[in-house]
Amino acid sequence: MFSESIQLITQCDSITKKGKCFVLCKSGYDIGGINYATCQNNGKWGAFPSCLKKSCPEPALSSSMLKVNAECSKKFFQDACIVTCREGGQLIGEAEIKCEYTGQWSSFPHCVPYSNSFQ
């Protein structure tokens, strides 16, 4: 009846003609259009709204030593990008950042300059 990203707000199995079945989108998705489907005169449901994955903005790198390894614009919930250090830097933390259900990127790693000292 509807996609797995949609969640019912109301019980919809006993709604009469012209009645509305209200829905919302699961975490990580935004609703496209109205938040309900209407029971038609023929007893069938009209179009259900669609749920679209939230998008993340292009990563804003807080350090001039960080760089993104590939195109990281137009990414959506559950997509990932790889962040590395420019030459001379050592990565501290996870290289992979993920577009989270909030539409924001997960925590960024950071870079520290390589140490020239030998222990």
CORLIN-V895896 format. One record per pair of residues at least 24 apart in sequence whose ideal C-beta (glycine too) atoms are under 7 Angstrom apart, sorted by the first residue. I is the first residue (numbers start at 0). J is the second residue. Records with the same first field share a line. If there is no record, write none. Layout:
I = J + J
This chain:
0 = 44
1 = 47
2 = 50
4 = 28 + 50
5 = 47 + 50
14 = 38
16 = 40 + 42
20 = 44
22 = 47 + 48
24 = 50
25 = 50
26 = 100
27 = 52 + 53 + 76 + 100
28 = 52 + 53 + 76
29 = 53
52 = 76
53 = 100 + 102
54 = 102
55 = 98 + 102 + 103 + 104
58 = 96 + 104
61 = 107
62 = 109 + 110
64 = 88 + 110
65 = 107 + 110
74 = 98
76 = 100
82 = 107 + 108
84 = 110
87 = 112 + 113
88 = 112 + 113
89 = 113
